[in-house]
């Protein structure tokens, strides 16, 4: 079995994205439970769900450009979604 750094890089980026997404989703749920549900919180939850999905995509799949492209598209979509 050969060791390649790009596998390690993909796993590290996937862990970081998943951790950030899950942490921010937990904060959104805490806000919902302490206050009422608003449209901006639901949009934020969608945004951080997309970030979490991009991290999980990198963690689960083997190295490949298609998985990176899908994750970049998900992150780009999450940055487009901003609450007002």
C-alpha positions as CSV (number, residue, x, y, z in Angstrom):
1,X,0.0,0.0,0.0
2,X,1.5,3.3,-1.1
3,X,1.2,6.5,0.9
4,X,0.2,9.6,-0.9
5,X,0.0,13.1,0.6
6,X,-3.1,14.0,-1.4
7,X,-5.2,11.4,0.6
8,X,-4.0,13.0,3.8
9,X,-4.8,16.5,2.5
10,X,-8.3,15.4,1.5
11,X,-9.0,13.8,4.8
12,X,-7.7,16.9,6.8
13,X,-9.8,19.3,4.7
14,X,-12.8,17.0,5.1
15,X,-12.4,16.8,8.9
16,X,-12.1,20.6,9.1
17,X,-15.1,21.3,7.0
18,X,-17.2,18.7,8.8
19,X,-16.2,20.0,12.2
20,X,-17.0,23.6,11.3
21,X,-20.3,22.7,9.7
22,X,-21.4,20.5,12.6
23,X,-20.3,23.1,15.2
24,X,-22.2,25.9,13.5
25,X,-25.3,23.7,13.1
26,X,-25.2,22.9,16.9
27,X,-25.1,26.7,17.5
28,X,-28.0,27.2,15.2
29,X,-30.0,24.5,17.0
30,X,-29.2,26.1,20.4
31,X,-30.4,29.5,19.1
32,X,-33.6,27.9,17.8
33,X,-34.3,26.2,21.2
34,X,-33.7,29.5,23.1
35,X,-35.5,31.8,20.7
36,X,-38.2,31.3,18.1
37,X,-37.5,30.0,14.6
38,X,-36.8,32.7,12.1
39,X,-36.2,32.7,8.4
40,X,-32.6,33.8,8.8
41,X,-31.8,31.0,11.1
42,X,-33.2,28.4,8.7
43,X,-31.1,29.9,5.9
44,X,-28.0,29.7,8.2
45,X,-28.8,26.1,8.9
46,X,-29.0,25.4,5.2
47,X,-25.7,27.1,4.7
48,X,-23.9,25.1,7.3
49,X,-25.6,21.9,6.2
50,X,-24.0,22.4,2.8
51,X,-20.6,22.9,4.4
52,X,-21.0,19.8,6.4
53,X,-22.1,17.8,3.4
54,X,-19.0,19.0,1.4
55,X,-16.7,17.8,4.3
56,X,-18.5,14.5,4.5
57,X,-18.1,14.1,0.7
58,X,-14.4,14.5,1.0
59,X,-14.2,12.1,4.0
60,X,-16.2,9.3,2.6
61,X,-15.0,9.2,-1.0
62,X,-11.6,8.3,-2.3
63,X,-9.4,10.9,-3.9
64,X,-10.7,12.2,-7.2
65,X,-11.3,15.5,-8.9
66,X,-15.0,14.9,-9.2
67,X,-15.4,14.7,-5.4
68,X,-13.3,17.9,-5.0
69,X,-15.4,19.7,-7.6
70,X,-18.7,18.6,-5.9
71,X,-17.3,19.9,-2.5
72,X,-16.2,23.2,-4.1
73,X,-19.7,23.6,-5.7
74,X,-21.4,22.9,-2.3
75,X,-19.1,25.5,-0.5
76,X,-19.7,28.0,-3.3
77,X,-23.5,27.5,-2.9
78,X,-23.2,27.9,0.8
79,X,-21.4,31.3,0.4
80,X,-24.1,32.4,-2.0
81,X,-26.8,31.7,0.6
82,X,-26.6,34.6,3.1
83,X,-29.3,35.8,5.4
84,X,-30.4,39.4,5.2
